[in-house]
Amino acid sequence: MRILKIRDTQKRLKENALAKAGNHCAALEHNASRIRNLQTDVQAGVEAIPADMFAARMELTERLIDAEQTLSVSIETARQDFAHAERQNLAARTTYESTEKLLQSNLHKAQKAERYNADIRHNILYNIDKNKRKGLSR
């Protein structure tokens, strides 16, 4: 039972790691979407504007492009981490299930052996008692 509790704890830790990796990946993708929307907003309102405002928009656009590229790399890394966490979670779940099946099998065998031994003891005691009665009645 102790091993099964350890395996259960390992399984829960891997599930938590998977959830964290998924949340991290989703947060990065949300940030990338916000950057794309901001780029669209910056580029949308281009009317006749002063040169200094145009330069500021260009600089902001360049920074947003750099941020988007950096975020793309981070998203790819997060997806790889998520895939790794999925594999670890699957391995922990498989280990837990196989340990549980093995434990149940061993428990079933032990119960079966105990019933068999109890039947043998009962038969031996019954036969001893029966033989004593035969001896007394003779």
Secondary structure by P-SEA (a helix, b strand, c coil): caaaaaaaaaaaaaaaaaaaaaaaaaaaaaaaaaaaaaaaaaaaacccccaaaaaaaaaaaaaaaaaaaaaaaaaaaaaaaaaaaaaaaaaaaaaaaaaaaaaaaaaaaaaaaaaaaaaaaaaaaaaaaaaaaaaaac
